[in-house]
Each structure stands twice: as structure tokens, then as C-alpha cells.
């Protein structure tokens, strides 16, 4: 439905210079259902189909406002398959979920119970590349309220050898120096992934064996992503609970991934995902995240006297300040300077 509507709207503009709307695309959907080719669309609820058209409309609005590129066609194989049901298209009763045009509730293994008294307003059913099905329920959660303010601040320096270095040690989060170990989940499964990818490359295009091999590759990727996400969730939750203010470096991860030598380990560290989690949790619980200019020489500046070591090479992890004689761990010194710069920008 998404691809058909996108094709029709693109053709309408290219041929007739006519800017179409959601209402017109909804009329096309009604006509498509009456054809023999697309009669199967009547077998499912009309709500997720209409929601698909609304998502396409949102994509066009973002394009017209110059906030994104022109909407692109979706692939069954590469895109995440999903269907969104609004309140009129599902029944939630006694902890069981029944979707429109289904005779019995879905058999779901719940990851956690809904907040007491919460009523879902939207249900999204999706399938990832590994063939796993998920159900997400959108509810108002009254338990997400600002936490009691604490008198604690921390600067965070992202790295590769250590995933994060904190300006001060935090028991249960970092070691005695303030460093958080990098689990490198991608590297741990690299051999298994490489073997599965070689096996996939030998399969004939379009064959059933190739589909099975592709699924094996996807499951390894999913395992890596799940473990990484779980670790980052635990890490960001502890940081938000135990500190009032977190200062982080405003890194451009997309640009850093252009470095071929470091692209794999940078993507495995998932600095961007860490920042997104940290920011939305801080917003939930009344904490503050302060991004610091990435061009500040935080590693080269002495956190004691402010002397700048312009000759500091990347492979030098420990250095002594000629100005005050203090020996610095490169990463801890950077985290301390990030915190100071963040507090100065308040």
C-alpha cells in the first residue's frame, strides 16, 4: 500500500503537476480493494492500511518543509515490516490483546506488565530481520515522574579501549579509575558472523537455502544488537539515577564512521545510541544532559592549570603537564575538562 501510494503520488506530480493529499490516496486505496489483483487487502483491517497512508503523508510534509529527503520505496526484505492499529481496531481485555478481524487473542510473551490502570491507545505489530515478531503498546505511564534532585555531576568521555571514561569513579558503573569497560559485542561474534556471511554468499539468489542463510546472518546481528542495547540501557539508567547533570562531548558519529580503520569499532561502541538513551531518560526524570563542543581540546588541556599540550599524539595515553607537573590519564583528564566546560555553558 505504501509503495503503491508513493508511486501514484509521484506520477500525479510528474505528469499533471498535481500535489495530492492523504484524502486522495485514501480514495485510491478504496479503488484498489475492488480490483482482483489487490482484493486480498480486504482480508485485513483497514486501520493499519490507513495508518500507512498517514505515515506517507507525514513523509511528504517533512520533505516539503525541507526536513528530510523525498520518500523512498520500502523493501519487503530490508524494511522492518509493521502494522499500526489505533483504538478502534483492537480489543484489550484482562491482559489479552485481540486485533481486528482476528477470532482469538494473540499468544504473547510479555516483557513486562503495563502500568496499573493503563489503557493502550495504539498497538504496533512488527517483525525484524531475524523473523521475530513484536507487539508494542502505547500507553500513558504515570510512574515516569521526575526523580528527587541529587547533588552529583559527571563528565563523560566516549572512547574505544574503554567505552566511557567518567570524571569521577561511580561504584557499580565504572572501575576505581572511572572507566567503563567496552564489551565489544560485535567483535565477540565476528567469527561466527563472518562464517554465516560466507555461507550466505555461496547460496543461489532467490533460493530457499539462501533465505535460510540470510536468516542465520540476521539472527547473529540481532543477538549483537540486543546485548549492546541491554548494556547501554543499564548504563544510562544508572547514570541518570545517580547524577543530576551529565556533560558529554557533542560527537559527530556519522562523520567519524568515514574512517575505515575505526568505523567497525566506533559502530560497535554505539555512541549515538548511548546519547539518545541518556537524553530521553534525563528528560523523563528531570536530569540535565549538557553537550560540549567537540572541537574543544579536552584531552590536551591540563585540568589543573589549563596548559594546552599541542604536541600530544593520539597514541599517548598518559602525559605530564609541564606547567604544574601533574600526571594525567588522557581520558580521565578529558572527562574532567568536559564536565568543567559543560558547567560553564549552563
C-alpha positions as CSV (number, residue, x, y, z in Angstrom):
1,X,0.0,0.0,0.0
2,X,2.8,2.4,0.9
3,X,4.7,1.7,-2.3
4,X,1.6,1.9,-4.5
5,X,0.5,5.2,-2.9
6,X,4.0,6.7,-3.3
7,X,4.2,5.6,-6.9
8,X,0.7,7.2,-7.6
9,X,1.5,10.4,-5.9
10,X,4.9,10.7,-7.7
11,X,3.2,10.1,-11.0
12,X,0.5,12.6,-10.3
13,X,3.1,15.3,-9.8
14,X,5.4,14.3,-12.6
15,X,2.6,14.1,-15.2
16,X,-0.1,16.6,-14.1
17,X,1.9,18.7,-11.6
18,X,-0.8,17.8,-9.1
19,X,0.1,17.8,-5.4
20,X,-2.0,15.0,-3.9
21,X,-3.1,14.6,-0.3
22,X,-3.9,11.8,2.2
23,X,-7.6,12.1,1.4
24,X,-6.9,11.4,-2.3
25,X,-4.6,8.4,-1.5
26,X,-7.3,7.0,0.8
27,X,-9.8,7.1,-2.1
28,X,-7.2,5.2,-4.3
29,X,-7.0,2.6,-1.6
30,X,-10.7,2.0,-1.7
31,X,-10.5,1.6,-5.5
32,X,-7.5,-0.8,-5.2
33,X,-9.5,-3.1,-2.9
34,X,-12.1,-3.5,-5.6
35,X,-9.7,-4.9,-8.1
36,X,-8.9,-8.7,-8.4
37,X,-5.2,-8.0,-8.1
38,X,-5.5,-6.4,-4.6
39,X,-8.7,-7.9,-3.3
40,X,-6.6,-9.6,-0.6
41,X,-6.3,-6.2,1.1
42,X,-9.9,-6.8,2.3
43,X,-8.7,-9.7,4.5
44,X,-7.1,-7.4,7.0
45,X,-8.3,-4.4,9.0
46,X,-8.4,-1.1,7.1
47,X,-6.9,0.7,10.0
48,X,-3.2,-0.3,9.5
49,X,-3.6,0.4,5.8
50,X,-4.9,3.9,6.5
51,X,-2.1,4.4,9.0
52,X,0.4,3.5,6.3
53,X,-1.0,6.3,4.2
54,X,-0.8,8.7,7.1
55,X,2.9,7.8,7.6
56,X,3.5,8.5,3.9
57,X,1.7,11.9,4.2
58,X,4.0,12.7,7.2
59,X,7.0,11.9,5.0
60,X,5.8,14.2,2.3
61,X,5.2,17.0,4.8
62,X,8.7,16.6,6.1
63,X,10.0,16.8,2.5
64,X,8.0,19.9,1.7
65,X,9.3,21.5,4.9
66,X,12.9,20.6,3.8
67,X,13.4,18.5,6.9
68,X,14.1,15.2,5.1
69,X,14.6,13.7,1.7
70,X,11.8,12.6,-0.8
71,X,10.0,9.5,0.5
72,X,11.6,6.3,-0.8
73,X,10.1,2.9,-1.7
74,X,10.1,0.2,1.0
75,X,11.6,-3.2,0.6
76,X,9.9,-6.3,2.0
77,X,13.3,-7.8,2.7
78,X,15.2,-4.8,4.0
79,X,12.5,-2.7,5.7
80,X,11.0,-3.5,9.1
81,X,7.5,-4.9,8.5
82,X,5.0,-3.3,10.8
83,X,1.3,-2.6,11.1
84,X,-0.2,0.1,13.4
85,X,-3.6,-0.4,15.0
86,X,-5.5,2.5,16.6
87,X,-8.0,2.2,19.4
88,X,-10.9,1.2,17.1
89,X,-9.0,-1.8,15.6
90,X,-8.1,-3.8,18.7
91,X,-9.6,-5.1,22.0
92,X,-7.6,-5.0,25.2
93,X,-9.3,-7.0,27.9
94,X,-7.9,-8.8,31.0
95,X,-4.4,-8.5,29.8
96,X,-5.2,-10.1,26.4
97,X,-4.9,-8.4,23.0
98,X,-7.2,-9.2,20.1
99,X,-6.7,-7.4,16.8
100,X,-9.4,-6.5,14.3
101,X,-10.5,-9.4,12.1
102,X,-9.0,-12.0,14.5
103,X,-11.1,-14.5,16.3
104,X,-8.8,-15.1,19.3
105,X,-6.3,-13.1,21.3
106,X,-2.6,-13.1,20.3
107,X,-0.3,-15.5,22.1
108,X,2.2,-13.1,23.5
109,X,5.1,-13.5,26.0
110,X,5.0,-10.1,27.7
111,X,8.3,-8.5,28.5
112,X,6.7,-6.5,31.4
113,X,3.2,-5.7,32.6
114,X,1.5,-2.5,31.7
115,X,1.2,0.2,34.4
116,X,-1.8,-0.3,36.6
117,X,-5.0,1.0,35.0
118,X,-3.3,1.9,31.7
119,X,-5.3,1.6,28.5
120,X,-3.4,1.2,25.2
121,X,-4.1,3.9,22.6
122,X,-2.1,2.4,19.8
123,X,-0.7,-1.1,19.1
124,X,2.1,-1.7,16.6
125,X,2.9,-5.2,15.4
126,X,6.3,-5.6,13.8
127,X,8.7,-8.2,12.5
128,X,12.5,-7.7,12.5
129,X,15.0,-9.0,10.0
130,X,15.6,-12.1,12.2
131,X,12.0,-13.1,11.8
132,X,11.0,-12.2,15.4
133,X,7.5,-10.7,15.9
134,X,7.0,-7.9,18.4
135,X,3.9,-6.1,19.8
136,X,4.4,-2.6,21.2
137,X,1.6,-0.9,23.2
138,X,1.5,2.9,23.5
139,X,0.2,3.9,27.0
140,X,0.3,6.9,29.4
141,X,2.7,5.8,32.2
142,X,2.1,7.8,35.4
143,X,5.1,6.2,37.1
144,X,7.5,8.1,34.9
145,X,8.0,11.2,37.1
146,X,11.0,13.4,37.9
147,X,13.3,11.9,40.5
148,X,14.4,13.7,43.6
149,X,17.3,16.0,42.7
150,X,20.8,14.9,43.8
151,X,24.0,16.9,44.3
152,X,26.1,14.9,41.7
153,X,27.7,15.9,38.4
154,X,29.8,13.8,36.0
155,X,31.6,14.4,32.7
156,X,31.7,11.6,30.2
157,X,34.4,11.0,27.6
158,X,33.5,8.4,24.9
159,X,36.3,6.0,23.8
160,X,37.2,2.7,22.2
161,X,39.5,1.0,24.6
162,X,37.2,2.0,27.4
163,X,33.6,2.5,26.3
164,X,33.3,5.5,28.6
165,X,35.5,7.4,31.0
166,X,33.9,9.3,33.8
167,X,35.3,12.4,35.5
168,X,34.9,10.5,38.8
169,X,34.5,6.9,39.8
170,X,31.0,5.6,40.2
171,X,30.6,2.2,42.1
172,X,28.6,-0.3,40.0
173,X,29.1,1.8,36.9
174,X,32.9,2.2,36.4
175,X,36.1,0.9,37.9
176,X,38.2,2.7,40.5
177,X,39.6,5.0,37.9
178,X,36.2,5.9,36.5
179,X,36.5,3.8,33.3
180,X,33.6,1.7,31.9
181,X,34.8,-1.4,30.0
182,X,33.9,-1.8,26.4
183,X,32.2,-5.2,26.0
184,X,32.7,-5.1,22.2
185,X,29.8,-7.4,21.4
186,X,30.4,-7.2,17.7
187,X,33.9,-8.4,18.0
188,X,32.9,-11.3,20.2
189,X,30.7,-12.7,17.5
190,X,32.8,-11.6,14.5
191,X,34.0,-15.1,13.6
192,X,30.5,-16.6,13.8
193,X,29.1,-13.7,11.7
194,X,31.9,-14.0,9.1
195,X,31.2,-17.7,8.7
196,X,27.5,-17.1,8.3
197,X,28.1,-14.4,5.7
198,X,30.4,-16.6,3.7
199,X,27.8,-19.3,3.7
200,X,25.2,-16.8,2.5
201,X,27.4,-15.6,-0.4
202,X,27.6,-19.2,-1.7
203,X,23.8,-19.7,-1.9
204,X,21.9,-19.2,-5.2
205,X,20.0,-15.9,-5.5
206,X,16.3,-16.4,-4.8
207,X,16.7,-20.0,-3.4
208,X,15.2,-21.3,-0.2
209,X,18.6,-22.1,1.1
210,X,19.7,-18.5,0.6
211,X,16.6,-17.4,2.6
212,X,17.7,-19.7,5.5
213,X,21.3,-18.5,5.3
214,X,20.1,-14.9,5.3
215,X,18.0,-15.6,8.4
216,X,21.1,-17.0,10.2
217,X,23.0,-13.8,9.5
218,X,20.2,-11.7,10.7
219,X,19.9,-13.6,13.9
220,X,23.6,-13.1,14.7
221,X,23.2,-9.4,14.1
222,X,20.1,-9.3,16.3
223,X,21.9,-11.1,19.1
224,X,24.7,-8.5,18.9
225,X,22.3,-5.6,18.8
226,X,20.2,-7.0,21.7
227,X,23.2,-7.4,24.0
228,X,24.6,-4.0,23.1
229,X,21.2,-2.3,23.7
230,X,20.7,-4.1,27.0
231,X,24.1,-3.0,28.3
232,X,23.5,0.6,27.2
233,X,20.1,0.7,28.9
234,X,21.6,-0.5,32.2
235,X,24.5,2.0,31.9
236,X,22.4,5.1,31.0
237,X,19.8,4.3,33.7
238,X,22.4,4.2,36.4
239,X,24.0,7.4,35.2
240,X,20.6,9.2,35.2
241,X,19.6,7.8,38.6
242,X,22.8,8.7,40.4
243,X,23.7,12.1,38.8
244,X,21.8,15.4,38.3
245,X,24.0,16.7,35.5
246,X,25.8,14.8,32.8
247,X,28.2,16.6,30.4
248,X,29.1,14.7,27.2
249,X,31.0,15.5,24.0
250,X,28.9,16.6,21.0
251,X,30.4,14.0,18.7
252,X,29.5,13.6,15.0
253,X,29.4,9.8,14.8
254,X,28.3,9.8,11.2
255,X,31.5,11.7,10.1
256,X,33.7,9.6,12.3
257,X,32.4,6.4,10.6
258,X,34.1,7.6,7.4
259,X,37.4,6.5,9.0
260,X,37.8,3.0,7.5
261,X,40.2,1.8,10.2
262,X,37.9,2.8,13.1
263,X,34.5,2.5,11.6
264,X,33.8,-1.0,12.9
265,X,34.8,-0.4,16.5
266,X,33.0,3.0,16.5
267,X,29.8,1.5,15.3
268,X,30.2,-1.3,17.8
269,X,30.6,1.2,20.7
270,X,27.2,2.8,19.6
271,X,28.0,6.3,21.0
272,X,25.0,7.8,19.2
273,X,22.6,5.2,20.8
274,X,24.1,5.9,24.2
275,X,23.5,9.6,23.8
276,X,19.9,9.2,22.6
277,X,19.1,6.9,25.6
278,X,20.8,9.3,28.0
279,X,18.9,12.3,26.7
280,X,15.4,10.9,26.8
281,X,15.8,9.3,30.2
282,X,17.2,12.6,31.6
283,X,14.1,14.3,30.1
284,X,11.8,11.8,31.8
285,X,13.4,12.0,35.2
286,X,14.2,15.7,35.5
287,X,18.0,15.4,34.9
288,X,20.2,17.5,32.7
289,X,22.5,16.5,29.8
290,X,24.9,19.2,28.5
291,X,26.6,18.6,25.1
292,X,30.1,20.2,24.9
293,X,31.7,21.4,21.7
294,X,33.6,18.6,20.0
295,X,36.4,20.9,18.9
296,X,37.5,21.8,22.5
297,X,41.0,20.3,23.2
298,X,39.7,18.4,26.2
299,X,42.4,15.7,26.0
300,X,45.2,18.2,25.5
301,X,44.3,20.7,28.2
302,X,45.5,20.3,31.7
303,X,42.5,20.1,34.0
304,X,44.7,21.5,36.8
305,X,46.3,24.7,35.4
306,X,44.8,25.0,31.9
307,X,48.1,24.5,30.0
308,X,47.5,23.1,26.4
309,X,49.7,20.3,25.2
310,X,49.6,20.9,21.4
311,X,52.1,18.1,20.7
312,X,50.0,15.3,22.3
313,X,49.8,12.4,19.9
314,X,46.8,10.1,19.8
315,X,48.8,7.0,21.0
316,X,49.9,8.8,24.2
317,X,47.6,7.7,26.9
318,X,49.4,9.3,29.9
319,X,51.2,12.6,30.0
320,X,52.7,15.1,32.5
321,X,51.8,18.7,32.4
322,X,54.9,20.9,32.1
323,X,53.0,23.8,33.7
324,X,52.1,22.2,37.0
325,X,53.8,18.8,36.9
326,X,50.6,16.8,37.3
327,X,50.5,13.4,35.6
328,X,47.2,12.9,33.6
329,X,45.5,9.9,32.3
330,X,44.4,11.2,28.8
331,X,40.8,10.0,29.1
332,X,40.1,10.9,32.7
333,X,41.6,14.4,32.1
334,X,39.3,14.8,29.0
335,X,36.2,13.7,31.1
336,X,37.2,16.3,33.8
337,X,37.5,19.0,31.2
338,X,34.2,18.1,29.6
339,X,32.4,18.4,32.9
340,X,34.0,21.8,33.5
341,X,33.1,23.0,30.0
342,X,29.5,21.8,30.4
343,X,29.0,23.5,33.7
344,X,30.5,26.7,32.2
345,X,27.9,26.6,29.4
346,X,24.9,26.5,31.7
